[in-house]
């Protein structure tokens, strides 16, 4: 799966619009704290925005365990994948 096949564009848009942090596709490996200046408020706002826009509820532990934007994308992609599998198995 390429970054554009994943939720990466949506997560990047959340970083840009909700958190007002400039971030592009080339910055998926940017460090949340050191490079992008994330703080506890940014993590909280990001969690809420991801839940509202993508329907994925991340725990504080999941988000605080992320070092990069790509880490967040991977967790969200994994959660979406698990939800799709569960939905398909109930529909079968």
C-alpha positions as CSV (number, residue, x, y, z in Angstrom):
1,X,0.0,0.0,0.0
2,X,1.4,3.4,-0.9
3,X,1.0,6.4,1.4
4,X,-1.7,7.8,-1.0
5,X,-3.7,4.5,-0.7
6,X,-3.8,4.8,3.0
7,X,-5.3,7.4,5.3
8,X,-2.1,9.5,5.0
9,X,-3.7,12.4,3.1
10,X,-6.5,12.6,5.7
11,X,-4.1,12.6,8.6
12,X,-1.8,15.2,6.9
13,X,-4.9,17.4,6.4
14,X,-5.8,17.1,10.1
15,X,-2.2,18.1,11.0
16,X,-2.4,21.1,8.6
17,X,-5.9,22.3,9.2
18,X,-6.8,21.4,12.8
19,X,-3.3,21.8,14.3
20,X,-2.1,24.6,12.0
21,X,1.2,22.7,11.5
22,X,2.6,22.8,7.9
23,X,3.2,19.2,6.9
24,X,3.4,17.6,3.5
25,X,3.5,14.0,2.1
26,X,7.3,14.3,2.2
27,X,7.2,14.8,6.0
28,X,5.5,11.6,7.0
29,X,8.7,10.7,8.8
30,X,9.0,14.0,10.6
31,X,9.3,13.7,14.3
32,X,6.1,14.8,16.0
33,X,7.9,16.5,18.9
34,X,11.2,17.6,17.6
35,X,10.3,18.5,14.0
36,X,6.6,19.5,14.2
37,X,6.4,20.8,17.7
38,X,3.6,18.6,18.9
39,X,2.5,19.1,22.5
40,X,-0.1,17.4,24.7
41,X,-2.8,19.8,23.3
42,X,-1.9,18.8,19.7
43,X,-2.1,15.1,20.5
44,X,-5.5,15.6,22.1
45,X,-6.9,17.7,19.2
46,X,-5.5,15.2,16.7
47,X,-7.1,12.3,18.5
48,X,-10.5,14.0,18.4
49,X,-10.1,15.0,14.7
50,X,-9.1,11.5,13.7
51,X,-12.2,10.1,15.5
52,X,-14.6,12.7,14.0
53,X,-13.2,12.5,10.4
54,X,-12.0,8.9,10.1
55,X,-14.1,7.1,12.7
56,X,-11.1,5.7,14.5
57,X,-10.9,6.2,18.2
58,X,-7.2,6.1,19.3
59,X,-6.2,5.8,22.9
60,X,-3.8,8.3,24.5
61,X,-1.3,5.5,24.9
62,X,-1.4,4.7,21.1
63,X,-1.0,8.4,20.1
64,X,1.7,9.1,22.7
65,X,3.6,6.1,21.5
66,X,3.9,7.6,18.0
67,X,7.2,9.2,17.1
68,X,6.3,10.3,13.5
69,X,3.3,11.2,11.4
70,X,3.8,7.8,9.6
71,X,3.4,6.0,13.0
72,X,-0.1,7.7,13.4
73,X,-1.0,6.8,9.8
74,X,0.0,3.1,10.4
75,X,-2.1,2.9,13.6
76,X,-5.1,4.4,11.9
77,X,-4.7,2.3,8.8
78,X,-4.5,-0.8,11.0
79,X,-7.6,0.2,12.9
80,X,-9.5,0.8,9.7
81,X,-8.3,-2.6,8.3
82,X,-9.4,-4.5,11.4
83,X,-12.9,-2.8,11.3
84,X,-13.3,-3.7,7.6
85,X,-12.4,-7.4,8.4
86,X,-14.8,-7.5,11.2
87,X,-17.5,-6.0,9.0
88,X,-16.9,-8.5,6.3
89,X,-16.9,-11.5,8.6
90,X,-20.3,-10.4,10.1
91,X,-21.7,-9.9,6.6
92,X,-20.6,-13.4,5.4
